[in-house]
C-alpha cells in the first residue's frame, strides 16, 4: 500500500478527538530515532565560517566558546 502525505493528513483529520493521543503515539513510534540528531552548538557546526577549521589554532587562542 502506498499513501501520499495528503492522504495521510486526510486520515489524521478524520481521527476522533478522543483518539488523538493513541494516533500520535502510533505515529511517534515510526519517527522515533529516525531523524539525525542535532549537532551540538559547541562544535561550531551551526554557526561558523567555512574556513574556521583552517584557523583552529587562532580561534582557540582567542578563547574557546567565547
PDB file of N, H, CA, C and O in Angstrom:
ATOM      1  N   UNK A   1       0.846  -1.184   0.000  1.00  0.00           N
ATOM      2  CA  UNK A   1       0.000   0.000   0.000  1.00  0.00           C
ATOM      3  C   UNK A   1       0.886   1.240   0.000  1.00  0.00           C
ATOM      4  O   UNK A   1       1.808   1.360   0.807  1.00  0.00           O
ATOM      5  N   UNK A   2       0.600   2.138  -0.894  1.00  0.00           N
ATOM      6  H   UNK A   2      -0.149   2.041  -1.550  1.00  0.00           H
ATOM      7  CA  UNK A   2       1.314   3.407  -0.964  1.00  0.00           C
ATOM      8  C   UNK A   2       0.326   4.523  -0.679  1.00  0.00           C
ATOM      9  O   UNK A   2      -0.753   4.594  -1.268  1.00  0.00           O
ATOM     10  N   UNK A   3       0.722   5.389   0.235  1.00  0.00           N
ATOM     11  H   UNK A   3       1.598   5.331   0.713  1.00  0.00           H
ATOM     12  CA  UNK A   3      -0.149   6.507   0.606  1.00  0.00           C
ATOM     13  C   UNK A   3       0.643   7.796   0.483  1.00  0.00           C
ATOM     14  O   UNK A   3       1.829   7.839   0.808  1.00  0.00           O
ATOM     15  N   UNK A   4      -0.004   8.828   0.022  1.00  0.00           N
ATOM     16  H   UNK A   4      -0.968   8.793  -0.242  1.00  0.00           H
ATOM     17  CA  UNK A   4       0.660  10.122  -0.098  1.00  0.00           C
ATOM     18  C   UNK A   4       0.537  10.875   1.224  1.00  0.00           C
ATOM     19  O   UNK A   4      -0.275  10.522   2.079  1.00  0.00           O
ATOM     20  N   UNK A   5       1.342  11.902   1.378  1.00  0.00           N
ATOM     21  H   UNK A   5       2.001  12.189   0.683  1.00  0.00           H
ATOM     22  CA  UNK A   5       1.251  12.735   2.579  1.00  0.00           C
ATOM     23  C   UNK A   5      -0.130  13.385   2.694  1.00  0.00           C
ATOM     24  O   UNK A   5      -0.679  13.509   3.789  1.00  0.00           O
ATOM     25  N   UNK A   6      -0.674  13.790   1.567  1.00  0.00           N
ATOM     26  H   UNK A   6      -0.229  13.689   0.677  1.00  0.00           H
ATOM     27  CA  UNK A   6      -2.006  14.398   1.595  1.00  0.00           C
ATOM     28  C   UNK A   6      -3.058  13.403   2.088  1.00  0.00           C
ATOM     29  O   UNK A   6      -3.942  13.761   2.866  1.00  0.00           O
ATOM     30  N   UNK A   7      -2.958  12.162   1.634  1.00  0.00           N
ATOM     31  H   UNK A   7      -2.240  11.871   1.002  1.00  0.00           H
ATOM     32  CA  UNK A   7      -3.900  11.136   2.090  1.00  0.00           C
ATOM     33  C   UNK A   7      -3.718  10.853   3.581  1.00  0.00           C
ATOM     34  O   UNK A   7      -4.695  10.651   4.302  1.00  0.00           O
ATOM     35  N   UNK A   8      -2.477  10.839   4.034  1.00  0.00           N
ATOM     36  H   UNK A   8      -1.684  11.004   3.448  1.00  0.00           H
ATOM     37  CA  UNK A   8      -2.216  10.620   5.452  1.00  0.00           C
ATOM     38  C   UNK A   8      -2.765  11.772   6.288  1.00  0.00           C
ATOM     39  O   UNK A   8      -3.350  11.552   7.348  1.00  0.00           O
ATOM     40  N   UNK A   9      -2.578  12.985   5.814  1.00  0.00           N
ATOM     41  H   UNK A   9      -2.102  13.165   4.953  1.00  0.00           H
ATOM     42  CA  UNK A   9      -3.140  14.152   6.518  1.00  0.00           C
ATOM     43  C   UNK A   9      -4.660  14.059   6.581  1.00  0.00           C
ATOM     44  O   UNK A   9      -5.264  14.412   7.594  1.00  0.00           O
ATOM     45  N   UNK A  10      -5.278  13.586   5.505  1.00  0.00           N
ATOM     46  H   UNK A  10      -4.788  13.298   4.683  1.00  0.00           H
ATOM     47  CA  UNK A  10      -6.731  13.430   5.500  1.00  0.00           C
ATOM     48  C   UNK A  10      -7.173  12.392   6.527  1.00  0.00           C
ATOM     49  O   UNK A  10      -8.200  12.562   7.184  1.00  0.00           O
ATOM     50  N   UNK A  11      -6.399  11.319   6.666  1.00  0.00           N
ATOM     51  H   UNK A  11      -5.565  11.181   6.132  1.00  0.00           H
ATOM     52  CA  UNK A  11      -6.715  10.317   7.689  1.00  0.00           C
ATOM     53  C   UNK A  11      -6.604  10.914   9.091  1.00  0.00           C
ATOM     54  O   UNK A  11      -7.468  10.690   9.940  1.00  0.00           O
ATOM     55  N   UNK A  12      -5.553  11.663   9.321  1.00  0.00           N
ATOM     56  H   UNK A  12      -4.852  11.845   8.632  1.00  0.00           H
ATOM     57  CA  UNK A  12      -5.370  12.292  10.635  1.00  0.00           C
ATOM     58  C   UNK A  12      -6.526  13.239  10.931  1.00  0.00           C
ATOM     59  O   UNK A  12      -7.008  13.304  12.062  1.00  0.00           O
ATOM     60  N   UNK A  13      -6.968  13.967   9.921  1.00  0.00           N
ATOM     61  H   UNK A  13      -6.576  13.914   9.002  1.00  0.00           H
ATOM     62  CA  UNK A  13      -8.096  14.887  10.120  1.00  0.00           C
ATOM     63  C   UNK A  13      -9.375  14.152  10.518  1.00  0.00           C
ATOM     64  O   UNK A  13     -10.261  14.741  11.138  1.00  0.00           O
ATOM     65  N   UNK A  14      -9.477  12.872  10.165  1.00  0.00           N
ATOM     66  H   UNK A  14      -8.757  12.393   9.661  1.00  0.00           H
ATOM     67  CA  UNK A  14     -10.684  12.104  10.491  1.00  0.00           C
ATOM     68  C   UNK A  14     -10.599  11.374  11.830  1.00  0.00           C
ATOM     69  O   UNK A  14     -11.572  10.750  12.254  1.00  0.00           O
ATOM     70  N   UNK A  15      -9.449  11.444  12.499  1.00  0.00           N
ATOM     71  H   UNK A  15      -8.658  11.951  12.154  1.00  0.00           H
ATOM     72  CA  UNK A  15      -9.306  10.772  13.801  1.00  0.00           C
ATOM     73  C   UNK A  15     -10.175  11.498  14.817  1.00  0.00           C
ATOM     74  O   UNK A  15     -10.066  12.716  14.963  1.00  0.00           O
ATOM     75  N   UNK A  16     -11.036  10.770  15.522  1.00  0.00           N
ATOM     76  H   UNK A  16     -11.124   9.781  15.403  1.00  0.00           H
ATOM     77  CA  UNK A  16     -11.877  11.405  16.547  1.00  0.00           C
ATOM     78  C   UNK A  16     -11.016  12.017  17.667  1.00  0.00           C
ATOM     79  O   UNK A  16      -9.949  11.499  17.995  1.00  0.00           O
ATOM     80  N   UNK A  17     -11.485  13.092  18.228  1.00  0.00           N
ATOM     81  H   UNK A  17     -12.352  13.513  17.962  1.00  0.00           H
ATOM     82  CA  UNK A  17     -10.727  13.818  19.253  1.00  0.00           C
ATOM     83  C   UNK A  17     -10.305  12.915  20.400  1.00  0.00           C
ATOM     84  O   UNK A  17      -9.199  13.055  20.922  1.00  0.00           O
ATOM     85  N   UNK A  18     -11.169  11.994  20.796  1.00  0.00           N
ATOM     86  H   UNK A  18     -12.068  11.881  20.372  1.00  0.00           H
ATOM     87  CA  UNK A  18     -10.833  11.124  21.933  1.00  0.00           C
ATOM     88  C   UNK A  18      -9.726  10.121  21.595  1.00  0.00           C
ATOM     89  O   UNK A  18      -9.177   9.490  22.499  1.00  0.00           O
ATOM     90  N   UNK A  19      -9.393   9.964  20.317  1.00  0.00           N
ATOM     91  H   UNK A  19      -9.839  10.477  19.583  1.00  0.00           H
ATOM     92  CA  UNK A  19      -8.351   9.024  19.910  1.00  0.00           C
ATOM     93  C   UNK A  19      -7.058   9.697  19.462  1.00  0.00           C
ATOM     94  O   UNK A  19      -6.157   9.021  18.967  1.00  0.00           O
ATOM     95  N   UNK A  20      -6.950  11.003  19.622  1.00  0.00           N
ATOM     96  H   UNK A  20      -7.682  11.553  20.024  1.00  0.00           H
ATOM     97  CA  UNK A  20      -5.769  11.718  19.151  1.00  0.00           C
ATOM     98  C   UNK A  20      -4.491  11.267  19.859  1.00  0.00           C
ATOM     99  O   UNK A  20      -3.446  11.148  19.220  1.00  0.00           O
ATOM    100  N   UNK A  21      -4.558  11.017  21.161  1.00  0.00           N
ATOM    101  H   UNK A  21      -5.407  11.115  21.681  1.00  0.00           H
ATOM    102  CA  UNK A  21      -3.374  10.560  21.887  1.00  0.00           C
ATOM    103  C   UNK A  21      -2.876   9.225  21.343  1.00  0.00           C
ATOM    104  O   UNK A  21      -1.674   9.034  21.160  1.00  0.00           O
ATOM    105  N   UNK A  22      -3.799   8.307  21.084  1.00  0.00           N
ATOM    106  H   UNK A  22      -4.775   8.462  21.233  1.00  0.00           H
ATOM    107  CA  UNK A  22      -3.415   6.999  20.537  1.00  0.00           C
ATOM    108  C   UNK A  22      -2.809   7.141  19.147  1.00  0.00           C
ATOM    109  O   UNK A  22      -1.820   6.482  18.825  1.00  0.00           O
ATOM    110  N   UNK A  23      -3.404   8.001  18.323  1.00  0.00           N
ATOM    111  H   UNK A  23      -4.207   8.536  18.584  1.00  0.00           H
ATOM    112  CA  UNK A  23      -2.898   8.208  16.969  1.00  0.00           C
ATOM    113  C   UNK A  23      -1.502   8.824  17.006  1.00  0.00           C
ATOM    114  O   UNK A  23      -0.618   8.415  16.252  1.00  0.00           O
ATOM    115  N   UNK A  24      -1.306   9.800  17.875  1.00  0.00           N
ATOM    116  H   UNK A  24      -2.023  10.133  18.487  1.00  0.00           H
ATOM    117  CA  UNK A  24       0.002  10.439  17.999  1.00  0.00           C
ATOM    118  C   UNK A  24       1.040   9.431  18.481  1.00  0.00           C
ATOM    119  O   UNK A  24       2.177   9.433  18.008  1.00  0.00           O
ATOM    120  N   UNK A  25       0.658   8.581  19.409  1.00  0.00           N
ATOM    121  H   UNK A  25      -0.265   8.580  19.794  1.00  0.00           H
ATOM    122  CA  UNK A  25       1.566   7.564  19.918  1.00  0.00           C
ATOM    123  C   UNK A  25       1.959   6.582  18.815  1.00  0.00           C
ATOM    124  O   UNK A  25       3.126   6.210  18.693  1.00  0.00           O
ATOM    125  N   UNK A  26       0.989   6.172  18.023  1.00  0.00           N
ATOM    126  H   UNK A  26       0.041   6.474  18.122  1.00  0.00           H
ATOM    127  CA  UNK A  26       1.271   5.246  16.932  1.00  0.00           C
ATOM    128  C   UNK A  26       2.208   5.867  15.905  1.00  0.00           C
ATOM    129  O   UNK A  26       3.130   5.205  15.428  1.00  0.00           O
ATOM    130  N   UNK A  27       1.986   7.117  15.564  1.00  0.00           N
ATOM    131  H   UNK A  27       1.237   7.656  15.952  1.00  0.00           H
ATOM    132  CA  UNK A  27       2.851   7.779  14.590  1.00  0.00           C
ATOM    133  C   UNK A  27       4.235   8.051  15.150  1.00  0.00           C
ATOM    134  O   UNK A  27       5.223   7.972  14.419  1.00  0.00           O
ATOM    135  N   UNK A  28       4.325   8.370  16.431  1.00  0.00           N
ATOM    136  H   UNK A  28       3.523   8.435  17.025  1.00  0.00           H
ATOM    137  CA  UNK A  28       5.632   8.690  17.010  1.00  0.00           C
ATOM    138  C   UNK A  28       6.542   7.473  17.027  1.00  0.00           C
ATOM    139  O   UNK A  28       7.763   7.623  16.972  1.00  0.00           O
ATOM    140  N   UNK A  29       5.977   6.271  17.102  1.00  0.00           N
ATOM    141  H   UNK A  29       4.986   6.150  17.147  1.00  0.00           H
ATOM    142  CA  UNK A  29       6.827   5.072  17.062  1.00  0.00           C
ATOM    143  C   UNK A  29       7.502   4.909  15.705  1.00  0.00           C
ATOM    144  O   UNK A  29       8.548   4.269  15.600  1.00  0.00           O
ATOM    145  N   UNK A  30       6.916   5.478  14.686  1.00  0.00           N
ATOM    146  H   UNK A  30       6.066   5.998  14.770  1.00  0.00           H
ATOM    147  CA  UNK A  30       7.506   5.402  13.345  1.00  0.00           C
ATOM    148  C   UNK A  30       8.581   6.449  13.123  1.00  0.00           C
ATOM    149  O   UNK A  30       9.404   6.301  12.220  1.00  0.00           O
ATOM    150  N   UNK A  31       8.592   7.496  13.922  1.00  0.00           N
ATOM    151  H   UNK A  31       7.923   7.615  14.656  1.00  0.00           H
ATOM    152  CA  UNK A  31       9.540   8.581  13.712  1.00  0.00           C
ATOM    153  C   UNK A  31      10.629   8.643  14.767  1.00  0.00           C
ATOM    154  O   UNK A  31      11.624   9.336  14.559  1.00  0.00           O
ATOM    155  N   UNK A  32      10.489   7.953  15.885  1.00  0.00           N
ATOM    156  H   UNK A  32       9.680   7.389  16.054  1.00  0.00           H
ATOM    157  CA  UNK A  32      11.493   7.995  16.947  1.00  0.00           C
ATOM    158  C   UNK A  32      12.839   7.485  16.455  1.00  0.00           C
ATOM    159  O   UNK A  32      12.949   6.384  15.916  1.00  0.00           O
ATOM    160  N   UNK A  33      13.860   8.313  16.654  1.00  0.00           N
ATOM    161  H   UNK A  33      13.771   9.208  17.091  1.00  0.00           H
ATOM    162  CA  UNK A  33      15.217   7.912  16.336  1.00  0.00           C
ATOM    163  C   UNK A  33      15.567   7.879  14.866  1.00  0.00           C
ATOM    164  O   UNK A  33      16.671   7.465  14.511  1.00  0.00           O
ATOM    165  N   UNK A  34      14.677   8.294  14.015  1.00  0.00           N
ATOM    166  H   UNK A  34      13.781   8.629  14.304  1.00  0.00           H
ATOM    167  CA  UNK A  34      14.966   8.216  12.583  1.00  0.00           C
ATOM    168  C   UNK A  34      15.534   9.508  12.017  1.00  0.00           C
ATOM    169  O   UNK A  34      16.105   9.510  10.927  1.00  0.00           O
ATOM    170  N   UNK A  35      15.385  10.585  12.735  1.00  0.00           N
ATOM    171  H   UNK A  35      14.921  10.583  13.620  1.00  0.00           H
ATOM    172  CA  UNK A  35      15.943  11.827  12.225  1.00  0.00           C
ATOM    173  C   UNK A  35      17.352  11.983  12.767  1.00  0.00           C
ATOM    174  O   UNK A  35      17.693  11.423  13.809  1.00  0.00           O
ATOM    175  N   UNK A  36      18.151  12.730  12.070  1.00  0.00           N
ATOM    176  H   UNK A  36      17.874  13.185  11.224  1.00  0.00           H
ATOM    177  CA  UNK A  36      19.526  12.955  12.508  1.00  0.00           C
ATOM    178  C   UNK A  36      19.517  13.766  13.798  1.00  0.00           C
ATOM    179  O   UNK A  36      18.765  14.733  13.924  1.00  0.00           O
ATOM    180  N   UNK A  37      20.345  13.376  14.745  1.00  0.00           N
ATOM    181  H   UNK A  37      20.956  12.591  14.642  1.00  0.00           H
ATOM    182  CA  UNK A  37      20.393  14.140  15.989  1.00  0.00           C
ATOM    183  C   UNK A  37      20.941  15.539  15.732  1.00  0.00           C
ATOM    184  O   UNK A  37      21.757  15.730  14.830  1.00  0.00           O
ATOM    185  N   UNK A  38      20.502  16.508  16.512  1.00  0.00           N
ATOM    186  H   UNK A  38      19.840  16.352  17.245  1.00  0.00           H
ATOM    187  CA  UNK A  38      21.018  17.861  16.306  1.00  0.00           C
ATOM    188  C   UNK A  38      22.506  17.921  16.627  1.00  0.00           C
ATOM    189  O   UNK A  38      22.995  17.203  17.500  1.00  0.00           O
ATOM    190  N   UNK A  39      23.203  18.767  15.928  1.00  0.00           N
ATOM    191  H   UNK A  39      22.806  19.350  15.219  1.00  0.00           H
ATOM    192  CA  UNK A  39      24.631  18.937  16.191  1.00  0.00           C
ATOM    193  C   UNK A  39      24.812  19.878  17.368  1.00  0.00           C
ATOM    194  O   UNK A  39      24.108  20.882  17.478  1.00  0.00           O
ATOM    195  N   UNK A  40      25.746  19.561  18.243  1.00  0.00           N
ATOM    196  H   UNK A  40      26.318  18.746  18.153  1.00  0.00           H
ATOM    197  CA  UNK A  40      25.980  20.451  19.378  1.00  0.00           C
ATOM    198  C   UNK A  40      26.506  21.804  18.906  1.00  0.00           C
ATOM    199  O   UNK A  40      27.404  21.869  18.067  1.00  0.00           O
ATOM    200  N   UNK A  41      25.954  22.863  19.440  1.00  0.00           N
ATOM    201  H   UNK A  41      25.225  22.810  20.122  1.00  0.00           H
ATOM    202  CA  UNK A  41      26.399  24.203  19.059  1.00  0.00           C
ATOM    203  C   UNK A  41      27.844  24.439  19.479  1.00  0.00           C
ATOM    204  O   UNK A  41      28.539  25.254  18.873  1.00  0.00           O
ATOM    205  N   UNK A  42      28.303  23.734  20.512  1.00  0.00           N
ATOM    206  H   UNK A  42      27.738  23.072  21.005  1.00  0.00           H
ATOM    207  CA  UNK A  42      29.663  23.948  20.991  1.00  0.00           C
ATOM    208  C   UNK A  42      30.714  23.543  19.965  1.00  0.00           C
ATOM    209  O   UNK A  42      31.865  23.968  20.062  1.00  0.00           O
ATOM    210  N   UNK A  43      30.341  22.739  18.996  1.00  0.00           N
ATOM    211  H   UNK A  43      29.406  22.394  18.917  1.00  0.00           H
ATOM    212  CA  UNK A  43      31.284  22.330  17.968  1.00  0.00           C
ATOM    213  C   UNK A  43      31.352  23.317  16.814  1.00  0.00           C
ATOM    214  O   UNK A  43      32.172  23.163  15.909  1.00  0.00           O
ATOM    215  N   UNK A  44      30.502  24.320  16.842  1.00  0.00           N
ATOM    216  H   UNK A  44      29.836  24.445  17.578  1.00  0.00           H
ATOM    217  CA  UNK A  44      30.512  25.288  15.758  1.00  0.00           C
ATOM    218  C   UNK A  44      29.914  24.740  14.480  1.00  0.00           C
ATOM    219  O   UNK A  44      30.149  25.288  13.402  1.00  0.00           O
ATOM    220  N   UNK A  45      29.153  23.678  14.579  1.00  0.00           N
ATOM    221  H   UNK A  45      28.962  23.233  15.454  1.00  0.00           H
ATOM    222  CA  UNK A  45      28.588  23.053  13.390  1.00  0.00           C
ATOM    223  C   UNK A  45      27.483  23.883  12.770  1.00  0.00           C
ATOM    224  O   UNK A  45      27.150  23.704  11.598  1.00  0.00           O
ATOM    225  N   UNK A  46      26.919  24.781  13.540  1.00  0.00           N
ATOM    226  H   UNK A  46      27.189  24.927  14.492  1.00  0.00           H
ATOM    227  CA  UNK A  46      25.819  25.581  13.026  1.00  0.00           C
ATOM    228  C   UNK A  46      26.289  26.997  12.709  1.00  0.00           C
ATOM    229  O   UNK A  46      26.042  27.516  11.620  1.00  0.00           O
ATOM    230  N   UNK A  47      26.963  27.609  13.666  1.00  0.00           N
ATOM    231  H   UNK A  47      27.163  27.188  14.550  1.00  0.00           H
ATOM    232  CA  UNK A  47      27.459  28.966  13.464  1.00  0.00           C
ATOM    233  C   UNK A  47      28.958  28.911  13.225  1.00  0.00           C
ATOM    234  O   UNK A  47      29.713  28.423  14.066  1.00  0.00           O
ATOM    235  N   UNK A  48      29.366  29.393  12.121  1.00  0.00           N
ATOM    236  H   UNK A  48      28.753  29.789  11.438  1.00  0.00           H
ATOM    237  CA  UNK A  48      30.796  29.418  11.841  1.00  0.00           C
ATOM    238  C   UNK A  48      31.044  29.739  10.387  1.00  0.00           C
ATOM    239  O   UNK A  48      30.139  29.729   9.553  1.00  0.00           O
ATOM    240  N   UNK A  49      32.277  30.018  10.119  1.00  0.00           N
ATOM    241  H   UNK A  49      33.013  30.025  10.796  1.00  0.00           H
ATOM    242  CA  UNK A  49      32.684  30.337   8.760  1.00  0.00           C
ATOM    243  C   UNK A  49      33.251  29.081   8.109  1.00  0.00           C
ATOM    244  O   UNK A  49      33.741  28.193   8.805  1.00  0.00           O
ATOM    245  N   UNK A  50      33.190  28.998   6.782  1.00  0.00           N
ATOM    246  H   UNK A  50      32.792  29.721   6.216  1.00  0.00           H
ATOM    247  CA  UNK A  50      33.697  27.813   6.091  1.00  0.00           C
ATOM    248  C   UNK A  50      35.178  27.536   6.349  1.00  0.00           C
ATOM    249  O   UNK A  50      35.603  26.382   6.297  1.00  0.00           O
ATOM    250  N   UNK A  51      35.964  28.568   6.625  1.00  0.00           N
ATOM    251  H   UNK A  51      35.619  29.505   6.668  1.00  0.00           H
ATOM    252  CA  UNK A  51      37.401  28.377   6.811  1.00  0.00           C
ATOM    253  C   UNK A  51      37.798  28.280   8.284  1.00  0.00           C
ATOM    254  O   UNK A  51      38.987  28.351   8.593  1.00  0.00           O
ATOM    255  N   UNK A  52      36.851  28.121   9.194  1.00  0.00           N
ATOM    256  H   UNK A  52      35.885  28.063   8.943  1.00  0.00           H
ATOM    257  CA  UNK A  52      37.174  28.050  10.618  1.00  0.00           C
ATOM    258  C   UNK A  52      38.104  26.894  10.943  1.00  0.00           C
ATOM    259  O   UNK A  52      38.961  27.026  11.816  1.00  0.00           O
ATOM    260  N   UNK A  53      37.957  25.765  10.264  1.00  0.00           N
ATOM    261  H   UNK A  53      37.261  25.658   9.554  1.00  0.00           H
ATOM    262  CA  UNK A  53      38.815  24.622  10.575  1.00  0.00           C
ATOM    263  C   UNK A  53      40.270  24.905  10.231  1.00  0.00           C
ATOM    264  O   UNK A  53      41.177  24.379  10.877  1.00  0.00           O
ATOM    265  N   UNK A  54      40.495  25.728   9.221  1.00  0.00           N
ATOM    266  H   UNK A  54      39.758  26.155   8.697  1.00  0.00           H
ATOM    267  CA  UNK A  54      41.861  26.082   8.854  1.00  0.00           C
ATOM    268  C   UNK A  54      42.483  27.041   9.855  1.00  0.00           C
ATOM    269  O   UNK A  54      43.706  27.162   9.926  1.00  0.00           O
ATOM    270  N   UNK A  55      41.647  27.723  10.628  1.00  0.00           N
ATOM    271  H   UNK A  55      40.653  27.624  10.570  1.00  0.00           H
ATOM    272  CA  UNK A  55      42.129  28.717  11.582  1.00  0.00           C
ATOM    273  C   UNK A  55      41.922  28.267  13.017  1.00  0.00           C
ATOM    274  O   UNK A  55      41.807  29.105  13.912  1.00  0.00           O
ATOM    275  N   UNK A  56      41.873  26.965  13.254  1.00  0.00           N
ATOM    276  H   UNK A  56      41.967  26.285  12.527  1.00  0.00           H
ATOM    277  CA  UNK A  56      41.531  26.464  14.573  1.00  0.00           C
ATOM    278  C   UNK A  56      42.485  26.961  15.654  1.00  0.00           C
ATOM    279  O   UNK A  56      42.042  27.285  16.755  1.00  0.00           O
ATOM    280  N   UNK A  57      43.768  27.027  15.369  1.00  0.00           N
ATOM    281  H   UNK A  57      44.128  26.763  14.474  1.00  0.00           H
ATOM    282  CA  UNK A  57      44.726  27.477  16.379  1.00  0.00           C
ATOM    283  C   UNK A  57      44.464  28.928  16.791  1.00  0.00           C
ATOM    284  O   UNK A  57      44.505  29.256  17.977  1.00  0.00           O
ATOM    285  N   UNK A  58      44.201  29.779  15.827  1.00  0.00           N
ATOM    286  H   UNK A  58      44.168  29.512  14.863  1.00  0.00           H
ATOM    287  CA  UNK A  58      43.925  31.183  16.130  1.00  0.00           C
ATOM    288  C   UNK A  58      42.605  31.324  16.908  1.00  0.00           C
ATOM    289  O   UNK A  58      42.515  32.101  17.859  1.00  0.00           O
ATOM    290  N   UNK A  59      41.600  30.569  16.493  1.00  0.00           N
ATOM    291  H   UNK A  59      41.673  29.937  15.721  1.00  0.00           H
ATOM    292  CA  UNK A  59      40.304  30.648  17.165  1.00  0.00           C
ATOM    293  C   UNK A  59      40.397  30.157  18.608  1.00  0.00           C
ATOM    294  O   UNK A  59      39.799  30.757  19.501  1.00  0.00           O
ATOM    295  N   UNK A  60      41.134  29.080  18.846  1.00  0.00           N
ATOM    296  H   UNK A  60      41.620  28.593  18.120  1.00  0.00           H
ATOM    297  CA  UNK A  60      41.280  28.586  20.217  1.00  0.00           C
ATOM    298  C   UNK A  60      42.116  29.537  21.058  1.00  0.00           C
ATOM    299  O   UNK A  60      41.881  29.664  22.259  1.00  0.00           O
ATOM    300  N   UNK A  61      43.079  30.201  20.452  1.00  0.00           N
ATOM    301  H   UNK A  61      43.270  30.097  19.476  1.00  0.00           H
ATOM    302  CA  UNK A  61      43.906  31.164  21.191  1.00  0.00           C
ATOM    303  C   UNK A  61      43.053  32.351  21.668  1.00  0.00           C
ATOM    304  O   UNK A  61      43.346  32.954  22.700  1.00  0.00           O
ATOM    305  N   UNK A  62      42.004  32.679  20.914  1.00  0.00           N
ATOM    306  H   UNK A  62      41.767  32.189  20.075  1.00  0.00           H
ATOM    307  CA  UNK A  62      41.103  33.775  21.297  1.00  0.00           C
ATOM    308  C   UNK A  62      40.218  33.402  22.473  1.00  0.00           C
ATOM    309  O   UNK A  62      39.689  34.282  23.153  1.00  0.00           O
ATOM    310  N   UNK A  63      40.054  32.136  22.717  1.00  0.00           N
ATOM    311  H   UNK A  63      40.484  31.421  22.165  1.00  0.00           H
ATOM    312  CA  UNK A  63      39.211  31.682  23.832  1.00  0.00           C
ATOM    313  C   UNK A  63      38.148  30.745  23.328  1.00  0.00           C
ATOM    314  O   UNK A  63      37.323  31.122  22.496  1.00  0.00           O
ATOM    315  N   UNK A  64      38.159  29.543  23.817  1.00  0.00           N
ATOM    316  H   UNK A  64      38.829  29.236  24.493  1.00  0.00           H
ATOM    317  CA  UNK A  64      37.222  28.508  23.387  1.00  0.00           C
ATOM    318  C   UNK A  64      35.809  28.851  23.818  1.00  0.00           C
ATOM    319  O   UNK A  64      35.548  29.047  25.005  1.00  0.00           O
ATOM    320  N   UNK A  65      34.890  28.924  22.855  1.00  0.00           N
ATOM    321  H   UNK A  65      35.102  28.765  21.891  1.00  0.00           H
ATOM    322  CA  UNK A  65      33.484  29.159  23.168  1.00  0.00           C
ATOM    323  C   UNK A  65      33.130  30.590  23.477  1.00  0.00           C
ATOM    324  O   UNK A  65      32.021  30.862  23.937  1.00  0.00           O
ATOM    325  N   UNK A  66      34.015  31.490  23.245  1.00  0.00           N
ATOM    326  H   UNK A  66      34.916  31.270  22.872  1.00  0.00           H
ATOM    327  CA  UNK A  66      33.715  32.906  23.527  1.00  0.00           C
ATOM    328  C   UNK A  66      33.395  33.666  22.287  1.00  0.00           C
ATOM    329  O   UNK A  66      33.120  34.864  22.350  1.00  0.00           O
TER     330      UNK A  66
END
